[in-house]
């Protein structure tokens, strides 16, 4: 990240837009009863499915009927 990009990000931290998005995301997490990070909520067939932990990514892929290729699929395909 360049110094210019860094300074731009830092300047936006105190913006009303960013604060509003943080409040919105926090309220949604409370609504979903999230209890830690990472919590992922999958919206599927008008239902919310909540998953906690990075070790749940294969289950999330299964729920979405997608193939889980691992955390770094590009590196694994080159082995």
N, C-alpha and C positions, 0 to 999 in steps of 0.2 A: 504494500500500500504506500502510495506516495505521501509526502508531507502535506500536499494540498488536499488529498482525499482524507487523510487523517484529521486535518483541521476542519474540513467540511463536516465530517461525522461528529466531531466534538462540539461544533457549533449547533448542530441539530439536536443534541441531547437535551437541551433546555427549551426546545421549541414546544409550543402548545400542541402542535400536531403529534409529535412523538409522545408527549405526556398523555394525550387523549387515547392514542393507540395502546399504550401501556395499561391505562386504566381499563379499557375495553377488554384487552386480553386477560387481565387479572380477574375481572368480573366473570368472564366466560370460564376461566379455570375454576373459580369458586362454584359457579353454577354446575359444572361437570364433576365437582367434588375431587378435583385433582389434588394429589398429596405429595408430589415430588417431581423431580426432573430427571429424565424426560418423561412427560406424560403426553401421549398421542391420542387424539380422539378421531376416530374414523366414522364418518357419516355415511351410512349405507342402508338403503331401503327404509328411509325415514326413521332409522334407529341410530343411536350413538353407541359406539363400542370403544371403551377406554382401555388403553394399554399403558403399563408403566414399565420403564426400563429399556435400555438399548438392546437387551437380549431378546426383546419381543418383536423385533423387525421381521423375522421369518413368519411369525403368526399374523402380523399385519398384512404381509404380502399374501398369505393364504386367505385371509378374510377378503381381500380385494381381488382374489383369483389372479394374482400376478406371480411371476417367478422371482424368488429371492436369489440374487446373484452374489450376496455377501457384501461386506462393508466397502470393499475396494475391488469391484469386479474387473476393472481394466487390468490391474496388476495380476489377478488370479488367472486371467485368460492368457497371459504371457508366459506362464510357468510351463 
